[in-house]
Amino acid sequence: ARHMIEADVEGTIINHTSQAGDRRTDAFGLYGISKTAIRGLTWRMAQELAESNIRMNAISTDVTETHQTRKEARIQAETEDRTPEEILQDRGKKRPLGRVGQPVDLAHAVMFLASEKADYIVGDTLRVSGGGNLKFILTTQPGKLSRREYSMCRHIICIRAHTALDLRIVLADNEQGSTGGAGQVPRGRS
C-alpha cells in the first residue's frame, strides 16, 4: 500500500482469508489464526488507507477446488478406498449449496469488490463460502441431537439439515443451555 500512497494511486486491495479464521475450533489451528490475522489487518488498515482513497477489503472462502484440495482428497482417498472425486463430492454435500467452491466463484467476488459497484465498501470481509460460514449440523435422526451437537447448540443458533427440503432452525436457550429438553428439537420452530 505504501507504494500506492507515495505514487498517489487510488485503488483497491483485496486480501484472501478463510472461514477457518471464523471458527473457534477446527483441525487447522495455526492456519485459522493466520486467517484471523488477515481479517484483523484488513479491518484495521482500511481506515488509514481510505484517507488515501485506497479501499481495502477481503474475501473469506470455504472449501474451494484447488490443486491443494485435490491433493488432500487424493491422500484421503488412498486410505478410505474411495476416489478423490467422491471425497470432494462429500465435502460439497456438507455445505448448504451442496458443492465445493470453484476458483471462478472467488474471481467473481474479487471482481465485484474491485469494481465501482463496491466503491462504498471498505474494511469488510465478503464471505464466498456457499453457506459454509453457517453453523449447520447433519444428523441421521430428525428431532434428536447427539451429545456433541447438543453441546455445540448451547450458545449458538444451529441449522439442522436433514434433506435439501427439510431445514430446521434450532434456537438454543442461552440461559439454560437447553434445546427443548432431552436433546429434542423444540417443536414449532421449524
Salt bridges, closest charged atoms under 4 A:
ASP22 OD1 - ARG39 NH1 2.07
ASP22 OD2 - ARG127 NH2 3.26
ASP26 OD2 - ARG23 NH1 3.64
ASP62 OD1 - ARG23 NH2 3.05
ASP62 OD2 - ARG95 NE 2.49
GLU65 OE2 - ARG70 NH1 3.22
GLU72 OE1 - ARG91 NH1 3.98
GLU80 OE1 - ARG82 NH2 2.91
GLU85 OE2 - ARG70 NH2 2.99
ASP90 OD2 - ARG82 NH1 2.16
ASP105 OD2 - ARG99 NH1 2.93
GLU149 OE1 - ARG160 NH1 3.92
ASP166 OD1 - ARG168 NE 3.27
